[in-house]
Amino acid sequence: MTTFANQLKSEIARIAKKETRAETQQLKKASAQYRSDIAALKRHISVLEATVKKLQKNQPKPVLKVEKVPATALRFRAGGFATLRKKLGLSAEQMGKLIGVSAQSIYHWEAGKSRPRASQLPSIAAARKLSKRDAQANLEA
């Protein structure tokens, strides 16, 4: 009887090992897949961060020194902005350098195709306070 009990016990252990091996094999495959997905995502993030860094280097910096002004108090009107640029005698490229944006942005703002971001409104407000000489001096500095 002991041999039968031993055989039954060993057979149960063998089947249990086989079942757990099958279960753990699926978990191992899933774990390996998750690790490779995480590695791919990390590579993708590093490429995106490098792209952002490169784009930030190309971003023009505003020439004007701007004080912190609540953006809610500032308004923008395309016609008024075009008049300001003409009053200062600046080209769109010069005005863009003064504010810290591209000349294309200036054209779009004046045409009413787009509006400046809230972060750009303080520098536009600072440009309104400049005289023609001050604007030229800021561009040359």
Sequence and secondary structure as in RCSB ss.txt:
>XXXX:A:sequence
MTTFANQLKSEIARIAKKETRAETQQLKKASAQYRSDIAALKRHISVLEATVKKLQKNQPKPVLKVEKVPATALR
FRAGGFATLRKKLGLSAEQMGKLIGVSAQSIYHWEAGKSRPRASQLPSIAAARKLSKRDAQANLEA
>XXXX:A:secstr
 HHHHHHHHHHHHHHHHHHHHHHHHHHHHHHHHHHHHHHHHHHHHHHHHHHHHHHHHHS   SS      GGG  
  HHHHHHHHHHHT  HHHHHHHHTS HHHHHHHHHTS    TTTHHHHHHHHT  HHHHHHHHH 
